[in-house]
Amino acid sequence: MNQPRRVAPDPGFALLELYDAALPQVYGYLLARCGRRELAEDLTAETFLAAVDATRRVPTPAVSVAWLVGVARHKLVDHWRRQEREQRGLRLASQDCPEHDDPWGAALDALRVEAVLAALGPHHRAALTLRYLDGLPVPQVAKHLRRTVHATEALLTRARAAFRHAYDTEEGPR
């Protein structure tokens, strides 16, 4: 008598089954560490997207809540590193401008730029940060964003326009 062949469980399916139980734990972990609801939501989404990518690779990881929290920890560290690079770039940019003799003016302008960047959508913020704060050439920005060079150039054009608009209309010190 032929018995049905047992197929190894799909890790993507295991992740889907775990999602409802893991979501509050991953989100709570991130919220407790970053303190901002919007940021915790973004990082939670990044965590689950990275987990889906990981389940498509060989060898496939053992999917569990603890593993997902580990992925979330890495996403949070990546966020802190990006934030530090942005801050460093803003500090360097403000130091290179000779018209900023007033340290308070430079500090306020840097805060305004940071606020405008934070208000942009994640794709615009990522593209501008990689290109102008990190100083990467467009092909490398495209590689990091997993886009074509042409699509990245178009994204940068839209991101610069969105930044200019937000900067010109943003309330605050000028």
N, C-alpha and C positions, 0 to 999 in steps of 0.2 A: 504494500500500500504506500502510495506516494504522500509524503507529508509536505505541506507548503514550506517553501524555503523562507527562512527568517532573514529579514533585511535589517541591517543596522539602522537604528533610529537617525533621522535627519537632525543634525545639530540646529539648523534653522528652525525646525519645528519645535525642538526642545526649548529654544529661546522664546518662541511664541507662547508656548505653554507656561513659561516662567514669568512672562511679562507682567501680568496682573499682580503677582505676588512681589515681584522685584521693583516695580515702578515706585511705590511709596518709599521703599528703603533706599533706593538710589537717590531719589529726589531729596529725601530727608537728610541723607549723608551730605549731599552737596549744599543744601540750604544752610545746614548748621555750620558749614565751613566758609561759605562765601557771604552769607547774610543778606543776599538780594534775591528776591523771588524770581525776577526776570532772568537773571544770570543762571540761577539754579535750573530753571526750565530749559534754557538753551544748552547748558552742559549736560542735562539729563538726555535731551534729544541727541546730542553728539555722542553720548555714551552708548545709547542703543544703536545708533548708526554704525559706530565702530564695532560693536558686538556682532551686528549682522555681517559686516565685512570679515571679521575674524572667523565666523562660522563657515565662511566660504573657502577658507584656506586649508592647506594640508600641512602639518597635522592640525586637526580640528581641536580646539580647546574643550575642556570639560565645562559645560555651561552650568553655572550656579549663581546664586545671589552673591556669594562672596567674590566670585570671579567678576561679576558685573560691578560690584563696589570697587574692586581693583581697577577696572577700566575707568570708572568715574574718577578715581583718585588721579589717574594719569591725565585725564581730560582737565581736571582742576589745576594740576601742576602746569600743563601746557598753557592754560589760560593765564596763570600768574606770570609765566615766562613771557608770553605775548604782551601782557600789560606792562611788565618791566621794560621790554624793548621799546614799547610806545613811549613810556615815560622818559627813557634814556634819549630817544630820538627827539622828543619835545624839548628836553633840557639842552641837547646839543644844538638844536635849531635855534633856540632862544639865545644861546651863547654866541652863535655865529652872526647874529643880527646887530650891527653897530648902532642902529637907531634905538635899540633898547637899553638906554643908559639907566633908565629907571627900573630897578629890580622888581618893584611891585607891578609895574606895567607888564613886564615880561611874564611874571608869575600869573597874573590875571589872564593874559592872553593865552598862555599855555593851558590854563584851566578851561578857558573858553573853547580852545581847539579840542581838548580832551572831551569836553561835554558834547561838542558837535559830533565828534567821531563816535562817541558812545550812543548818540541818538540815531545814527545811521543804521541801516539794515546790516546784518552780519556779513553778507557778500560784499557790500560796498566798503565796510570797515576793514574786512580782511584784505581786500585788494589794495586799498590805500595804504594800509599799514605795511604790507609786504613790499609794495613798490617804493613808497616814499620814506617811511620810517626805517625799514630794514634795508632799503637801498638795493633791492633785488631787481635785476633786469626783467623785462616783461616775459620772456620765455620761462624763467624760473618761477615767476608768479603764476603763470599758466599751469606749470607742472604742479605746484602746491595746491592750486585750486581745482585741479583735474579738469581743465578747460583747454580749448585750442588757443593758440596765440591770438588769432583774430577775435575770438569771443572774449578773451581777456582784455584786449585793447578796447573793445566796445564797452566792456564792464567798467574799465578804468575811466573812460570818457563819461559814462553815466554817473559813476561814483564821484568824480571831480565836480560835476554839475550839481549833484545832490549836496555835496559838502559846501560848495559856494553858496547855494541857496540857503541851506540851514545856517551857515555862518553869518550871512548877511541879514537873516531874519531873526536869529536867536537873540532873545532878550538877555541882557546882562552887561557887565562892564565892557567898555570898548576903548 
